[in-house]
Amino acid sequence: MNLIEVGQNYGPDNLSQLDFSVAKRVKMGATRLRVTLEAYNVTNSDWPFTRTATFSTASSSNWLKPSNVLQSRFFKIGATFDF
């Protein structure tokens, strides 16, 4: 049995994520080159996806401890050739 019903405790942990993408096209004769740079979770928030919902009075209780958090910031670089 849950102490707090699902969806009732919104708290201060609202998702705050910023993704960024930049692309540049270059035409070289009959071929085209597209270079892209993508950055995910630029602000590097550690938003918890899930938390443990098991309550215990033991000193080692993990109640509301995050068990899965938003992936850390990462970057992708890519290129596409069309000919």
C-alpha atoms as one frame of an Amber mdcrd trajectory, in Angstrom:
protein
   0.000   0.000   0.000   1.364   3.401  -0.967   1.591   6.157   1.633   1.135
   8.735  -1.111  -1.156   7.939  -4.019   0.431   7.876  -7.465   0.413  11.330
  -9.084  -0.330  13.217  -5.850   3.201  14.256  -4.858   4.609  16.507  -7.569
   7.110  18.318  -5.352  10.021  20.440  -6.540  11.282  17.827  -9.028   9.835
  19.117 -12.294  11.718  18.076 -15.433  14.011  20.825 -16.670  16.027  19.737
 -19.689  17.581  21.785 -22.488  18.567  20.181 -25.805  20.482  22.042 -28.501
  21.007  21.282 -32.190  22.921  23.111 -34.939  23.290  22.097 -38.593  25.197
  23.570 -41.530  24.783  22.649 -45.201  27.634  23.128 -47.652  27.261  22.583
 -51.399  30.389  21.347 -53.182  29.618  21.047 -56.894  27.128  18.214 -57.363
  27.545  16.931 -53.800  26.162  18.321 -50.593  27.547  18.005 -47.098  25.496
  18.483 -43.950  27.314  18.731 -40.609  25.330  18.542 -37.361  26.135  19.110
 -33.708  23.602  18.047 -31.081  23.853  18.545 -27.329  21.439  16.902 -24.901
  20.672  17.900 -21.306  22.897  20.976 -21.550  21.870  22.214 -18.088  22.782
  18.762 -16.690  19.808  18.425 -14.388  19.643  15.242 -12.353  15.861  14.818
 -12.543  14.706  11.520 -10.986  12.638   9.272 -13.287  11.721   6.870 -10.508
  12.024   6.764  -6.728  11.649   3.922  -4.287   8.158   3.924  -2.814   8.741
   1.410  -0.024   8.515   2.953   3.432  10.381   1.491   6.394  11.162   2.637
   9.923  14.607   1.003   9.775  17.652   3.256   9.853  18.615   2.038   6.373
  15.306   3.099   4.796  15.522   4.133   1.120  12.118   5.826   0.923  12.007
   8.381  -1.924  15.622   7.615  -2.893  16.025   8.107  -6.688  16.530   4.796
  -8.454  16.798   6.171 -12.012  17.799   9.712 -13.036  17.939  11.665 -16.289
  20.941  10.811 -18.459  23.911  13.146 -18.058  24.807  15.647 -20.759  26.207
  14.247 -23.991  27.058  15.459 -27.487  26.686  14.008 -30.984  28.522  15.114
 -34.104  27.385  13.870 -37.491  27.832  14.401 -41.207  25.771  13.440 -44.240
  26.985  13.330 -47.843  24.487  13.494 -50.724  25.766  12.837 -54.223
